[in-house]
Amino acid sequence: MRHVPFLLLLAACGKQVGSYEVAAPTATATAAPDAKTTLQAEADGLWAERGDKAKLQAALVKYEQLYALDASNREVAGKLVRGWYFLGDGHETEKDAKLSAWSTAIEWGKKCLAINPEFTALLAKGDEDEASAARAFTKDDAPCLYWTSSALGKWAKLTGIATTLKHLPTVKAYMTRTAELEPTYYYSGPDRYWGAYYAALPSFAGQDLNKSKEYFDKAIAAQPSFLGHHVLLAEMWATRTQNKETFEKELNWVLAQDPGAIPEVKPEMEAEQRKAKALLAQEGDFFAN
């Protein structure tokens, strides 16, 4: 049975805490206001077309240039985390390419989270890890927390069970803090995440399929048009409970929807439809009969 991917921590510059390094914000360069405004407009224009892989990659280059001009800009850093995550999740199909994209997302996530001075200071003391220091994050950090946790989880799962268990406390702490700060972030993202989380865990590490279904139901009730809920419900819960009827029903429903029903995430919804089609093509790999 196939499992949902998760990802790798690459080292960014900064103070190392255990096997994890927290990037310190780099020095901020200066640029003429008009040049910076133009660069921002170019980046945002390309981002709007991120359903095209080349346009997404070009947008990320522009956002990296913006970050070089202002390393304290959470919005830009957040776009880099989310963009690299989406490259791996929505465009790449090969394992190595996914790992590369998600590890880059994590690298940017560390830089984004390090913008919070209290979090960085707690880790610098050396007597706390990133899981316990997560209490320092505020509502402004929620986007970076969510996407960093998502990328780290995907990398770790794809890398193997030992890596998954090693980084589980950080993944869980970051998503828990996201849920405390912004429980409905990214279309009920925390509930969707926990639905997948409790299904993906090995049985000896706390798998709970009833709890998984409760979280998926909660996410779907809040945001029924968000296709990602339905794809994950089929992929994670229906396969593990061997519920073939739900698997087919959810994925066929996804394919019948208008991906532009939520215009601001149309590229992501198109990616979910690609996932649904691929999962249906692999149905025989998931079910005994």
C-alpha positions in Angstrom: 0.0 0.0 0.0 1.4 3.4 -1.0 1.8 6.0 1.7 1.6 9.8 1.4 5.0 11.5 1.1 6.6 13.9 3.6 10.4 15.7 3.5 14.1 16.5 4.5 15.7 19.2 6.6 18.6 20.8 4.7 20.9 23.0 6.7 20.5 26.7 6.4 23.0 29.1 7.9 22.6 29.8 11.6 22.8 28.2 15.0 22.4 24.4 15.1 20.2 22.8 17.6 20.5 19.0 17.5 20.1 18.0 13.9 18.2 21.1 13.0 19.5 24.5 12.2 17.6 27.8 12.6 18.5 30.3 10.0 19.2 33.8 11.2 17.8 36.6 9.0 20.5 37.9 6.6 21.5 41.5 6.2 19.0 43.5 4.3 20.1 45.1 1.0 18.7 48.3 -0.3 17.0 49.0 -3.6 15.2 52.0 -5.1 11.5 51.9 -4.2 10.4 51.8 -7.8 12.7 48.8 -8.6 11.4 46.9 -5.5 7.8 47.7 -6.5 8.4 46.5 -10.0 10.0 43.3 -8.8 7.1 42.6 -6.4 4.6 43.1 -9.2 6.6 40.7 -11.5 6.8 38.1 -8.8 3.1 38.4 -8.0 2.1 38.2 -11.6 4.1 35.0 -12.1 2.7 33.6 -8.9 -0.9 34.0 -10.2 0.1 31.6 -13.0 1.8 29.0 -10.7 -0.3 26.3 -12.3 2.4 26.5 -15.0 5.6 24.9 -13.5 7.9 27.3 -15.4 5.9 30.3 -14.2 6.1 29.1 -10.6 9.8 28.6 -10.8 10.2 32.1 -12.3 8.1 33.5 -9.5 10.3 31.8 -6.9 13.4 33.4 -8.4 11.7 36.8 -8.1 10.7 36.2 -4.5 14.2 35.2 -3.7 15.4 38.5 -5.1 12.9 40.3 -2.9 14.0 38.4 0.1 17.6 39.4 -0.5 16.4 43.0 -0.4 14.5 42.5 2.9 15.1 39.4 4.9 12.5 40.4 7.5 9.6 40.3 5.1 7.4 37.4 6.3 5.1 37.6 3.4 7.9 37.1 0.9 9.5 34.4 3.0 6.1 32.7 3.3 5.6 32.7 -0.4 8.9 31.0 -0.8 8.0 28.2 1.6 4.6 27.7 0.1 5.9 28.0 -3.5 8.6 25.3 -3.1 6.1 23.1 -1.2 3.7 23.4 -4.1 6.4 22.7 -6.7 7.0 19.4 -5.0 3.4 18.6 -4.2 1.7 19.8 -7.4 4.2 19.6 -10.2 7.0 17.2 -9.5 6.3 13.5 -9.9 9.6 11.8 -9.3 10.8 11.1 -5.7 14.2 12.9 -6.0 12.6 16.0 -7.5 9.9 16.0 -4.7 12.6 15.7 -2.1 14.6 18.5 -3.6 11.6 20.9 -3.7 10.4 20.1 -0.2 13.9 20.3 1.3 14.2 23.8 -0.2 10.8 24.7 1.2 12.1 23.6 4.6 15.2 25.7 4.2 13.1 28.7 3.5 10.8 27.8 6.3 13.6 28.0 8.8 14.5 31.4 7.5 10.9 32.5 7.8 10.5 31.2 11.3 13.8 32.8 12.4 12.2 36.2 11.7 10.5 35.7 15.0 13.2 37.0 17.5 11.7 35.3 20.5 11.8 31.9 18.8 15.4 32.4 17.7 16.4 33.6 21.2 14.9 30.5 22.9 16.8 28.2 20.6 20.0 30.2 21.1 19.9 29.5 24.8 20.5 25.8 24.0 18.1 24.3 26.5 15.1 24.1 24.3 14.3 22.4 21.0 12.2 23.7 18.1 9.1 21.9 19.4 9.1 23.5 22.8 10.2 26.9 21.5 7.1 26.9 19.1 5.2 28.6 21.9 7.0 31.8 20.9 5.2 32.0 17.5 2.4 34.5 16.9 -0.4 34.8 14.4 2.0 36.5 12.0 4.0 33.2 11.9 1.0 31.0 11.1 1.6 30.8 7.3 5.3 29.8 7.7 4.4 27.4 10.4 1.8 25.7 8.3 3.9 25.3 5.2 7.1 24.4 7.0 5.3 21.7 8.9 3.7 20.4 5.7 7.0 20.3 3.9 8.8 18.7 6.8 6.2 16.1 7.2 6.1 15.2 3.5 9.9 15.0 3.3 10.2 12.8 6.4 7.5 10.4 5.3 9.0 10.0 1.8 12.5 9.5 3.4 11.4 6.7 5.7 9.8 5.7 9.0 12.9 6.4 11.0 13.1 9.9 9.8 9.4 10.4 10.2 9.6 9.4 13.9 12.7 11.5 14.4 11.0 14.7 13.2 7.5 13.9 14.4 7.7 16.1 17.5 8.6 19.2 15.4 5.9 18.5 12.8 3.3 18.1 15.5 4.4 21.1 17.5 4.3 23.4 14.5 0.9 22.3 13.3 -0.5 22.4 16.8 0.7 26.0 17.1 -0.8 26.8 13.7 -4.1 25.5 14.9 -4.0 27.5 18.0 -3.2 30.7 16.1 -5.2 30.3 12.9 -7.4 27.2 13.1 -9.0 27.8 9.7 -5.8 28.7 7.9 -5.7 27.6 4.3 -9.2 26.3 4.1 -9.2 24.5 7.4 -5.7 23.3 6.8 -4.9 22.1 10.3 -8.0 19.8 10.4 -7.1 18.4 7.0 -3.6 17.9 8.2 -4.6 16.0 11.3 -6.9 13.8 9.2 -3.9 12.7 7.2 -1.6 12.6 10.2 -3.6 10.2 12.3 -4.1 7.9 9.3 -0.4 8.0 8.2 1.1 7.2 11.6 2.2 3.6 12.0 -0.1 1.6 14.4 2.7 1.5 17.0 3.1 5.3 16.9 -0.5 6.3 17.5 -2.5 5.7 14.3 -6.1 6.4 15.0 -8.4 6.0 12.0 -11.5 7.1 13.9 -9.8 10.4 14.9 -8.6 10.7 11.3 -12.1 10.5 9.9 -13.4 13.0 12.5 -10.8 15.6 11.4 -11.6 15.0 7.7 -15.3 15.3 8.3 -14.7 18.6 10.2 -12.6 20.0 7.4 -15.1 19.0 4.7 -18.0 20.5 6.7 -16.1 23.8 7.0 -14.8 24.0 3.4 -16.7 21.4 1.2 -15.4 22.9 -2.1 -11.8 22.5 -1.2 -10.8 19.4 -3.2 -7.7 18.6 -1.1 -9.9 17.3 1.8 -11.5 14.8 -0.4 -8.3 13.6 -2.1 -6.6 13.0 1.2 -9.7 11.3 2.7 -9.6 8.8 -0.1 -5.8 8.4 -0.2 -5.2 8.2 3.5 -8.3 7.1 5.3 -10.2 5.0 2.7 -7.2 3.0 1.7 -6.3 2.2 5.3 -9.8 1.2 6.2 -10.1 -0.7 2.8 -13.2 1.4 2.1 -13.2 1.1 -1.7 -16.6 2.7 -2.1 -15.5 5.9 -0.3 -12.3 5.9 -2.3 -14.0 5.9 -5.6 -16.8 8.2 -4.6 -14.5 10.9 -3.2 -12.1 10.9 -6.2 -14.8 10.8 -8.9 -16.5 13.7 -7.1 -13.2 15.6 -7.2 -12.8 15.0 -10.9 -16.4 16.3 -11.6 -15.8 19.6 -9.9 -14.9 23.0 -11.4 -11.3 23.6 -10.2 -12.0 27.4 -10.4 -14.7 27.3 -7.8 -12.3 28.8 -5.4 -10.5 31.2 -7.8 -7.5 32.1 -5.6 -6.4 28.4 -5.4 -7.4 27.2 -8.8 -3.8 26.0 -9.6 -3.8 23.9 -6.4 -7.2 22.5 -7.2 -6.1 21.5 -10.7 -3.2 19.7 -9.0 -5.7 17.9 -6.7 -7.6 16.7 -9.7 -4.4 15.3 -11.2 -3.8 13.5 -7.9 -7.3 12.1 -8.0 -6.9 10.8 -11.5 -3.6 9.2 -10.6 -5.0 7.5 -7.5 -7.9 6.0 -9.4 -5.5 4.6 -12.0 -3.6 2.9 -9.1 -6.7 1.6 -7.3 -5.6 -2.0 -7.7 -2.5 -1.3 -5.6 -4.6 -0.1 -2.6 -7.3 -2.7 -2.3 -7.2 -6.5 -1.9 -10.1 -7.1 -4.3 
